[in-house]
Amino acid sequence: MSTPGILVAGIGNIFFGDDAFGSEVARQLLQLPRRDDVRVIDFGIRGLDLMYALGDGYEAVVLIDAVPRGEAPGTLFLLEPQLDNASADSAPTLDAHSMDPMKVLASAAAMGPLPGKILIVGCEPSPSGDGEPEDGMEMRMTPAVEAAIEPAVEMVQEIVSRLLSGEMDKMISVPQPP
């Protein structure tokens, strides 16, 4: 089987509340019909697996993750990361049991060419310590982030559609939860 054109990658730790955002969006996308040239994978915290997948010849990659940027919790945004020319010597050290998307991208770039288009659909998590237990283990997402899941699913579907049709340069609307 040939490599599909687009990889949609959910990232997150289901044991850390809002950090499960990317995994949950990917889980919901997996239940929807999609074209054969689109692959959806919930990578969870498997950064090394994602790093190797980035070298599989995809034309485009859409990463989905909880990304703190100082916005209101549940705010969705679209980022296109700018990666400097990386070498194997400058690639950051990866942890096989955690995931920092920028470290994964930098390490993958040091190994070889990356897909032509890499986008990150991010969701602002609630501030750390906001109602979380003392040990940091919170199995539930906060209401604001949970409310952003369905709009994020729709946003990813729109992005994939535009990537497939070659219309990605047109502005993408970012639906906000009510």
Residue frames as a rotation matrix with the C-alpha (Angstrom) as fourth column:
MET 1
0.583 0.812 0.000 0.00
0.812 -0.583 0.000 0.00
0.000 0.000 -1.000 0.00
SER 2
-0.237 -0.673 0.701 1.37
0.597 -0.670 -0.441 3.42
0.766 0.314 0.560 -0.86
THR 3
-0.712 -0.091 -0.696 1.71
0.656 -0.438 -0.615 6.15
-0.249 -0.894 0.372 1.73
PRO 4
0.393 0.908 0.145 -1.39
0.918 -0.377 -0.124 8.35
-0.058 0.182 -0.982 1.93
GLY 5
0.013 -0.356 0.934 -1.04
0.544 -0.781 -0.306 12.01
0.839 0.512 0.184 1.05
ILE 6
-0.028 0.072 0.997 -2.06
-0.572 -0.819 0.043 13.43
0.820 -0.569 0.064 4.44
LEU 7
-0.424 -0.116 -0.898 -1.32
0.643 0.660 -0.388 12.33
0.638 -0.742 -0.205 7.98
VAL 8
0.261 0.517 0.815 -3.63
-0.461 -0.675 0.576 13.63
0.848 -0.526 0.062 10.73
ALA 9
-0.326 -0.580 -0.746 -1.87
0.418 0.619 -0.664 13.02
0.848 -0.529 0.041 14.04
GLY 10
0.740 0.570 0.356 -3.49
-0.143 -0.384 0.912 13.34
0.657 -0.726 -0.203 17.45
ILE 11
-0.406 -0.899 -0.162 -1.07
0.196 0.087 -0.977 14.09
0.892 -0.429 0.141 20.29
GLY 12
0.044 0.379 0.924 -1.76
-0.767 -0.580 0.274 13.99
0.640 -0.722 0.265 24.01
ASN 13
-0.906 -0.328 -0.266 -1.73
-0.037 0.691 -0.722 12.19
0.421 -0.644 -0.639 27.32
ILE 14
-0.057 0.993 -0.101 -5.15
0.024 0.102 0.995 10.88
0.998 0.054 -0.029 28.30
PHE 15
0.146 0.060 -0.988 -4.11
0.918 0.363 0.158 10.88
0.368 -0.930 -0.002 31.97
PHE 16
-0.681 -0.468 -0.563 -3.51
0.648 -0.744 -0.165 14.63
-0.342 -0.477 0.810 32.12
GLY 17
0.013 0.818 -0.574 -6.89
0.382 -0.535 -0.753 16.29
-0.924 -0.210 -0.320 31.60
ASP 18
0.690 0.348 -0.635 -6.74
-0.308 -0.652 -0.692 18.89
-0.655 0.673 -0.343 28.83
ASP 19
-0.351 -0.897 -0.267 -3.59
-0.723 0.079 0.686 17.31
-0.595 0.434 -0.677 27.39
ALA 20
-0.462 0.261 0.848 -5.87
0.360 0.929 -0.090 14.56
-0.811 0.263 -0.523 26.02
PHE 21
0.202 0.640 -0.741 -7.36
-0.400 -0.637 -0.659 17.06
-0.894 0.429 0.127 23.53
GLY 22
-0.260 -0.381 -0.887 -5.42
-0.956 -0.029 0.293 15.89
-0.137 0.924 -0.357 20.45
SER 23
-0.989 -0.107 0.103 -6.01
-0.104 0.994 0.032 12.22
-0.105 0.021 -0.994 21.18
GLU 24
-0.332 0.939 0.085 -9.73
0.303 0.192 -0.933 12.78
-0.893 -0.284 -0.349 21.65
VAL 25
0.209 0.364 -0.908 -10.07
-0.715 -0.576 -0.396 14.75
-0.667 0.732 0.140 18.41
ALA 26
-0.626 -0.501 -0.598 -8.21
-0.774 0.496 0.394 11.98
0.099 0.709 -0.698 16.56
ARG 27
-0.874 0.343 0.344 -10.43
0.161 0.873 -0.460 9.34
-0.458 -0.347 -0.818 18.18
GLN 28
0.095 0.969 -0.226 -13.54
0.002 -0.228 -0.974 11.13
-0.995 0.092 -0.024 16.91
LEU 29
0.052 -0.148 -0.988 -12.03
-0.934 -0.358 0.004 11.62
-0.355 0.922 -0.157 13.44
LEU 30
-0.894 -0.449 0.009 -11.30
-0.427 0.856 0.292 7.88
-0.139 0.258 -0.956 13.26
GLN 31
-0.493 0.790 0.364 -15.04
0.358 0.566 -0.743 7.21
-0.793 -0.236 -0.562 13.55
LEU 32
0.376 0.610 -0.697 -15.84
-0.368 -0.592 -0.717 9.35
-0.850 0.526 0.002 10.48
PRO 33
0.695 -0.134 0.706 -15.54
0.637 0.569 -0.519 8.32
-0.332 0.811 0.481 6.83
ARG 34
0.352 -0.635 -0.688 -12.44
-0.451 -0.759 0.470 9.60
-0.820 0.145 -0.554 5.04
ARG 35
0.774 -0.145 -0.616 -10.62
-0.598 0.153 -0.787 9.19
0.208 0.978 0.032 1.76
ASP 36
0.883 -0.457 -0.108 -7.96
0.465 0.883 0.060 6.50
0.068 -0.103 0.992 1.30
ASP 37
0.102 -0.902 0.420 -5.25
0.564 -0.295 -0.771 9.15
0.819 0.315 0.479 0.92
VAL 38
0.070 -0.044 0.997 -5.83
-0.696 -0.718 0.017 10.45
0.715 -0.695 -0.081 4.47
ARG 39
-0.082 -0.166 -0.983 -4.50
0.510 0.840 -0.184 8.55
0.856 -0.516 0.016 7.48
VAL 40
0.385 0.242 0.891 -5.64
-0.637 -0.628 0.446 9.45
0.667 -0.740 -0.087 11.02
ILE 41
0.016 -0.446 -0.895 -3.51
0.509 0.774 -0.376 8.16
0.860 -0.450 0.240 13.92
ASP 42
0.892 0.153 0.426 -3.73
-0.304 -0.496 0.813 8.84
0.336 -0.855 -0.396 17.65
PHE 43
0.081 -0.958 -0.277 -0.04
0.062 0.282 -0.957 8.92
0.995 0.060 0.082 18.60
GLY 44
0.857 0.259 -0.446 -0.79
0.443 0.071 0.894 9.79
0.263 -0.963 -0.054 22.23
ILE 45
0.764 -0.644 -0.045 2.62
-0.444 -0.575 0.688 10.30
-0.468 -0.506 -0.725 23.84
ARG 46
0.480 -0.571 0.666 4.56
0.581 0.776 0.247 8.17
-0.657 0.269 0.704 21.32
GLY 47
0.608 -0.281 -0.743 6.86
-0.433 -0.901 -0.014 10.88
-0.665 0.330 -0.670 19.99
LEU 48
-0.510 -0.851 0.122 9.31
-0.384 0.352 0.853 8.44
-0.769 0.389 -0.507 18.43
ASP 49
-0.253 0.511 0.821 6.54
0.732 0.656 -0.183 6.78
-0.632 0.555 -0.540 16.44
LEU 50
0.796 0.554 -0.243 5.41
0.305 -0.715 -0.629 10.18
-0.522 0.427 -0.738 15.16
MET 51
0.171 -0.821 -0.545 8.99
-0.567 -0.535 0.627 11.14
-0.806 0.202 -0.557 14.32
TYR 52
-0.726 -0.452 0.519 9.38
0.088 0.687 0.722 8.08
-0.682 0.569 -0.459 12.10
ALA 53
0.127 0.859 0.497 5.93
0.822 0.190 -0.537 8.59
-0.556 0.476 -0.681 10.53
LEU 54
0.621 0.072 -0.781 6.97
-0.154 -0.965 -0.211 12.11
-0.769 0.252 -0.588 9.50
GLY 55
-0.377 -0.847 -0.376 9.60
-0.653 -0.045 0.756 10.49
-0.657 0.530 -0.536 7.28
ASP 56
-0.324 0.320 0.890 7.12
0.349 0.915 -0.202 8.19
-0.879 0.245 -0.408 5.51
GLY 57
-0.888 -0.175 0.425 6.60
0.452 -0.171 0.875 10.47
-0.081 0.970 0.231 2.51
TYR 58
0.142 0.973 -0.183 3.39
0.889 -0.206 -0.409 12.27
-0.435 -0.105 -0.894 3.42
GLU 59
-0.182 -0.106 0.978 2.66
0.705 -0.707 0.055 15.41
0.685 0.699 0.203 1.41
ALA 60
-0.197 0.206 0.959 1.13
-0.484 -0.871 0.087 17.13
0.853 -0.447 0.271 4.44
VAL 61
-0.513 0.039 -0.857 0.74
0.688 0.615 -0.384 16.58
0.513 -0.787 -0.342 8.18
VAL 62
0.090 0.578 0.811 -1.87
-0.393 -0.728 0.562 18.03
0.915 -0.369 0.162 10.52
LEU 63
-0.731 -0.349 -0.586 -0.90
0.421 0.444 -0.791 17.73
0.537 -0.825 -0.178 14.19
ILE 64
0.321 0.856 0.405 -3.62
-0.093 -0.397 0.913 18.15
0.943 -0.331 -0.048 16.83
ASP 65
-0.362 -0.570 -0.738 -2.53
0.741 0.305 -0.599 19.09
0.566 -0.763 0.311 20.34
ALA 66
0.844 0.427 -0.323 -3.23
0.534 -0.619 0.577 21.13
0.046 -0.660 -0.750 23.46
VAL 67
-0.166 -0.917 0.362 -0.85
0.846 -0.321 -0.425 24.09
0.506 0.236 0.830 23.11
PRO 68
0.410 0.309 -0.858 -0.63
0.783 -0.602 0.157 26.83
-0.468 -0.736 -0.488 25.76
ARG 69
-0.319 -0.467 0.825 -0.37
0.818 -0.576 -0.009 30.27
0.479 0.671 0.565 24.15
GLY 70
-0.909 -0.066 -0.412 -1.95
0.330 -0.718 -0.613 32.49
-0.255 -0.693 0.674 26.80
GLU 71
-0.654 0.753 0.072 -5.44
-0.357 -0.392 0.848 32.58
0.667 0.529 0.525 25.24
ALA 72
-0.041 0.747 0.663 -8.76
-0.990 0.059 -0.128 31.76
-0.134 -0.662 0.737 26.88
PRO 73
-0.698 -0.193 0.689 -9.12
-0.244 0.969 0.023 28.02
-0.673 -0.152 -0.724 27.59
GLY 74
0.117 0.739 0.664 -10.78
0.480 0.543 -0.689 26.24
-0.870 0.399 -0.291 24.67
THR 75
0.487 0.000 -0.874 -9.54
-0.589 -0.738 -0.329 28.74
-0.645 0.675 -0.359 22.07
LEU 76
0.544 -0.280 0.791 -8.65
0.608 0.781 -0.143 26.99
-0.578 0.559 0.595 18.81
PHE 77
0.481 -0.430 -0.764 -5.89
-0.617 -0.785 0.053 28.17
-0.623 0.446 -0.643 16.50
LEU 78
0.917 -0.238 0.321 -3.97
0.395 0.667 -0.632 27.06
-0.064 0.706 0.706 13.44
LEU 79
0.465 -0.846 -0.261 -0.17
-0.479 -0.488 0.730 27.25
-0.745 -0.214 -0.632 13.42
GLU 80
0.927 -0.368 -0.072 2.36
0.130 0.494 -0.860 26.58
0.352 0.788 0.506 10.71
PRO 81
0.724 -0.668 -0.174 5.64
0.198 -0.040 0.979 25.90
-0.661 -0.743 0.103 12.51
GLN 82
0.770 -0.605 -0.203 8.84
-0.508 -0.388 -0.769 27.38
0.387 0.695 -0.606 11.12
LEU 83
0.848 -0.511 0.144 11.65
0.319 0.707 0.631 24.88
-0.424 -0.489 0.762 11.41
ASP 84
0.413 -0.817 -0.402 15.25
-0.821 -0.525 0.222 25.96
-0.393 0.238 -0.888 11.08
ASN 85
0.411 -0.389 -0.824 17.61
-0.500 0.660 -0.561 23.77
0.762 0.643 0.077 9.13
ALA 86
0.671 -0.110 0.733 18.30
-0.667 0.341 0.662 20.99
-0.323 -0.934 0.156 11.59
SER 87
-0.083 -0.716 -0.693 21.18
-0.693 0.541 -0.477 18.58
0.716 0.441 -0.541 11.67
ALA 88
0.445 0.217 -0.868 21.55
0.278 0.888 0.365 15.30
0.851 -0.404 0.335 13.51
ASP 89
-0.537 -0.749 -0.388 23.96
0.639 -0.061 -0.767 17.02
0.550 -0.660 0.511 15.92
SER 90
-0.915 0.166 0.367 21.51
-0.302 -0.886 -0.351 19.79
0.266 -0.432 0.861 16.82
ALA 91
-0.088 0.943 -0.320 18.37
-0.128 0.308 0.943 17.64
0.988 0.124 0.094 17.16
PRO 92
-0.108 0.103 0.989 16.90
-0.962 -0.261 -0.078 17.69
0.250 -0.960 0.127 20.68
THR 93
-0.976 -0.204 -0.074 16.82
-0.167 0.923 -0.348 14.60
0.139 -0.327 -0.935 22.82
LEU 94
-0.113 0.985 -0.129 13.45
-0.641 0.027 0.767 12.85
0.759 0.169 0.629 22.70
ASP 95
-0.670 0.080 0.738 11.74
-0.619 0.489 -0.614 11.03
-0.411 -0.868 -0.278 25.52
ALA 96
-0.914 0.275 -0.297 10.07
-0.008 0.722 0.692 7.83
0.405 0.635 -0.658 24.34
HIS 97
-0.425 0.777 -0.465 7.21
0.897 0.429 -0.103 8.39
0.120 -0.461 -0.879 26.80
SER 98
0.058 0.493 -0.868 6.35
0.407 -0.806 -0.431 12.05
-0.912 -0.328 -0.247 26.28
MET 99
0.041 0.086 0.995 5.68
0.999 -0.038 -0.038 14.36
0.034 0.996 -0.088 23.38
ASP 100
0.023 -0.047 -0.999 6.82
0.071 -0.996 0.048 17.87
-0.997 -0.073 -0.020 22.53
PRO 101
0.769 0.397 0.501 5.69
0.455 0.210 -0.865 18.43
-0.449 0.893 -0.019 18.93
MET 102
0.845 -0.485 -0.224 8.46
-0.532 -0.724 -0.439 20.94
0.051 0.491 -0.870 18.14
LYS 103
-0.073 -0.886 0.459 11.15
-0.761 0.347 0.548 18.55
-0.644 -0.309 -0.700 19.42
VAL 104
0.171 0.213 0.962 9.63
0.313 0.914 -0.258 15.73
-0.934 0.345 0.090 17.37
LEU 105
0.970 0.220 0.106 9.58
0.176 -0.327 -0.929 17.93
-0.169 0.919 -0.356 14.25
ALA 106
0.529 -0.839 -0.127 13.17
-0.842 -0.537 0.047 19.07
-0.107 0.082 -0.991 14.81
SER 107
-0.180 -0.589 0.788 14.37
-0.432 0.767 0.474 15.50
-0.884 -0.255 -0.392 15.30
ALA 108
0.462 0.426 0.778 12.50
0.490 0.609 -0.624 14.30
-0.739 0.669 0.073 12.21
ALA 109
0.972 -0.128 -0.195 13.99
-0.230 -0.671 -0.705 17.18
-0.041 0.731 -0.681 10.18
ALA 110
0.148 -0.979 0.141 17.47
-0.882 -0.067 0.466 16.12
-0.447 -0.193 -0.874 11.29
MET 111
-0.133 -0.145 0.980 16.77
0.015 0.989 0.148 12.61
-0.991 0.034 -0.129 9.95
GLY 112
-0.711 -0.063 0.700 15.55
0.673 0.230 0.703 13.65
-0.205 0.971 -0.121 6.52
PRO 113
-0.882 0.371 0.291 13.06
-0.143 -0.798 0.585 15.70
0.450 0.475 0.757 4.55
LEU 114
-0.696 0.717 -0.038 9.76
0.109 0.053 -0.993 16.58
-0.710 -0.695 -0.115 6.20
PRO 115
0.000 0.790 0.612 6.37
0.964 0.162 -0.209 16.72
-0.265 0.591 -0.762 4.50
GLY 116
-0.543 -0.248 0.802 5.86
0.649 -0.730 0.214 19.84
0.533 0.637 0.557 2.38
LYS 117
-0.146 0.578 0.803 3.14
-0.424 -0.770 0.477 21.23
0.894 -0.271 0.358 4.64
ILE 118
-0.538 0.013 -0.843 2.97
0.703 0.558 -0.440 20.87
0.465 -0.829 -0.310 8.42
LEU 119
-0.190 0.581 0.791 0.11
-0.375 -0.788 0.489 22.44
0.907 -0.204 0.367 10.37
ILE 120
-0.886 -0.015 -0.464 -0.79
0.412 0.432 -0.802 22.35
0.212 -0.902 -0.377 14.05
VAL 121
0.097 0.931 0.352 -4.40
-0.050 -0.349 0.936 22.61
0.994 -0.108 0.012 15.18
GLY 122
-0.815 -0.496 -0.300 -4.01
0.302 0.080 -0.950 23.76
0.495 -0.865 0.085 18.76
CYS 123
0.435 0.899 0.058 -6.36
0.315 -0.213 0.925 24.25
0.844 -0.384 -0.376 21.66
GLU 124
-0.355 -0.510 0.784 -5.57
-0.530 -0.581 -0.618 26.44
0.770 -0.635 -0.064 24.64
PRO 125
-0.193 0.261 -0.946 -5.68
0.633 0.770 0.084 24.27
0.750 -0.582 -0.314 27.77
SER 126
0.874 0.433 0.221 -6.89
0.064 -0.554 0.830 25.55
0.482 -0.711 -0.512 31.12
PRO 127
0.195 -0.860 0.472 -4.07
-0.772 -0.431 -0.468 26.90
0.606 -0.273 -0.748 33.29
SER 128
-0.261 -0.414 -0.872 -2.08
0.182 0.866 -0.466 24.27
0.948 -0.280 -0.150 35.17
GLY 129
-0.927 -0.128 -0.352 -3.32
0.348 0.049 -0.936 23.66
0.137 -0.991 -0.001 38.67
ASP 130
-0.651 0.749 0.119 -6.80
-0.742 -0.662 0.107 25.02
0.159 -0.019 0.987 37.91
GLY 131
0.373 0.873 0.314 -8.89
-0.923 0.384 0.029 22.47
-0.095 -0.300 0.949 39.75
GLU 132
0.268 -0.344 -0.900 -6.42
-0.360 0.831 -0.425 19.65
0.894 0.437 0.099 39.20
PRO 133
0.974 0.023 -0.224 -5.55
0.183 0.497 0.848 17.20
0.131 -0.867 0.480 41.95
GLU 134
0.669 -0.743 0.012 -2.22
-0.548 -0.482 0.684 17.67
-0.502 -0.464 -0.730 43.70
ASP 135
0.032 -0.708 0.705 -0.55
0.183 0.698 0.693 14.78
-0.983 0.107 0.152 41.89
GLY 136
-0.520 -0.238 -0.821 -1.33
-0.629 -0.544 0.556 16.33
-0.579 0.805 0.133 38.48
MET 137
-0.965 0.208 0.158 -3.35
0.260 0.800 0.541 13.31
-0.014 0.563 -0.826 37.36
GLU 138
-0.337 0.898 -0.282 -6.69
-0.461 -0.418 -0.783 14.51
-0.821 -0.134 0.555 36.04
MET 139
-0.653 0.084 0.753 -8.62
0.487 0.808 0.332 12.10
-0.580 0.584 -0.568 33.85
ARG 140
0.367 0.881 0.299 -11.22
0.857 -0.195 -0.477 14.62
-0.362 0.432 -0.826 32.68
MET 141
-0.587 -0.438 0.681 -10.80
0.688 -0.714 0.133 17.57
0.427 0.547 0.720 30.38
THR 142
-0.748 0.341 -0.570 -12.04
0.171 -0.730 -0.661 20.93
-0.642 -0.592 0.488 31.57
PRO 143
0.228 0.949 0.216 -15.43
0.547 0.058 -0.835 22.01
-0.805 0.309 -0.506 30.17
ALA 144
0.472 -0.067 -0.879 -13.88
-0.515 -0.830 -0.213 24.71
-0.716 0.553 -0.426 27.94
VAL 145
-0.583 -0.754 -0.303 -11.50
-0.721 0.307 0.621 22.28
-0.375 0.580 -0.723 26.24
GLU 146
-0.628 0.437 0.644 -14.12
0.387 0.893 -0.230 19.54
-0.676 0.105 -0.730 26.01
ALA 147
0.447 0.849 -0.283 -16.44
0.207 -0.406 -0.890 22.04
-0.870 0.339 -0.357 24.27
ALA 148
0.157 -0.480 -0.863 -13.71
-0.804 -0.570 0.171 22.71
-0.574 0.667 -0.475 21.68
ILE 149
-0.509 -0.419 0.752 -13.50
-0.030 0.882 0.471 19.08
-0.860 0.218 -0.461 20.52
GLU 150
0.263 0.687 0.678 -16.38
0.712 0.336 -0.616 19.12
-0.651 0.645 -0.401 18.02
PRO 151
0.901 0.013 -0.434 -15.33
-0.231 -0.833 -0.503 22.48
-0.368 0.554 -0.747 16.48
ALA 152
-0.076 -0.995 -0.061 -11.77
-0.726 0.013 0.688 21.10
-0.684 0.097 -0.723 16.23
VAL 153
-0.268 0.078 0.960 -13.04
0.420 0.907 0.044 17.99
-0.867 0.415 -0.276 14.41
GLU 154
0.748 0.616 0.248 -14.81
0.516 -0.306 -0.800 20.28
-0.417 0.726 -0.547 11.94
MET 155
0.650 -0.583 -0.488 -11.72
-0.594 -0.790 0.152 22.47
-0.474 0.191 -0.860 11.61
VAL 156
-0.383 -0.818 0.430 -9.47
-0.335 0.556 0.761 19.48
-0.861 0.147 -0.487 10.84
GLN 157
0.072 0.487 0.870 -11.97
0.699 0.598 -0.392 18.21
-0.712 0.636 -0.297 8.27
GLU 158
0.941 0.273 -0.198 -11.96
0.088 -0.766 -0.637 21.63
-0.326 0.583 -0.745 6.58
ILE 159
0.243 -0.936 -0.253 -8.15
-0.737 -0.348 0.579 21.78
-0.630 0.046 -0.775 6.60
VAL 160
-0.420 -0.380 0.824 -7.85
0.124 0.876 0.467 18.29
-0.899 0.298 -0.321 5.10
SER 161
0.490 0.692 0.530 -10.42
0.678 0.079 -0.731 19.16
-0.548 0.717 -0.430 2.44
ARG 162
0.902 -0.179 -0.392 -8.49
-0.315 -0.894 -0.318 22.31
-0.294 0.410 -0.863 1.52
LEU 163
-0.117 -0.982 0.151 -5.17
-0.586 0.191 0.787 20.46
-0.802 0.003 -0.598 1.47
LEU 164
-0.249 0.079 0.965 -6.62
0.482 0.874 0.053 17.82
-0.840 0.479 -0.255 -0.86
SER 165
0.665 0.601 0.443 -8.12
0.689 -0.267 -0.673 20.44
-0.286 0.754 -0.592 -3.18
GLY 166
-0.261 -0.865 0.429 -5.03
0.932 -0.342 -0.121 22.66
0.252 0.368 0.895 -3.20
GLU 167
0.298 0.490 0.819 -6.92
0.267 -0.867 0.422 25.55
0.916 0.093 -0.389 -1.58
MET 168
0.262 -0.199 -0.944 -4.97
0.955 0.198 0.223 25.66
0.142 -0.960 0.242 1.69
ASP 169
-0.761 -0.629 0.160 -3.76
0.608 -0.777 -0.163 29.19
0.227 -0.027 0.974 1.01
LYS 170
-0.121 0.794 0.596 -7.31
-0.014 -0.602 0.799 30.49
0.993 0.088 0.084 1.44
MET 171
-0.595 -0.107 0.796 -8.22
-0.723 -0.361 -0.589 31.63
0.351 -0.926 0.138 4.93
ILE 172
-0.481 0.408 -0.776 -9.52
0.415 0.885 0.209 28.94
0.772 -0.222 -0.595 7.24
SER 173
0.161 0.596 0.786 -12.30
-0.593 -0.579 0.560 29.88
0.789 -0.557 0.260 9.60
VAL 174
-0.832 -0.428 -0.353 -11.72
0.062 0.560 -0.826 28.82
0.552 -0.709 -0.440 13.18
PRO 175
0.226 0.974 0.027 -15.03
0.011 -0.031 0.999 27.89
0.974 -0.226 -0.018 14.83
GLN 176
-0.762 -0.427 0.487 -15.20
-0.432 -0.225 -0.873 28.78
0.482 -0.876 -0.013 18.50
PRO 177
-0.595 0.576 -0.560 -17.16
0.718 0.694 -0.049 26.89
0.360 -0.432 -0.827 21.13
PRO 178
0.219 0.783 0.583 -20.30
0.297 -0.622 0.724 28.68
0.929 0.015 -0.369 22.37
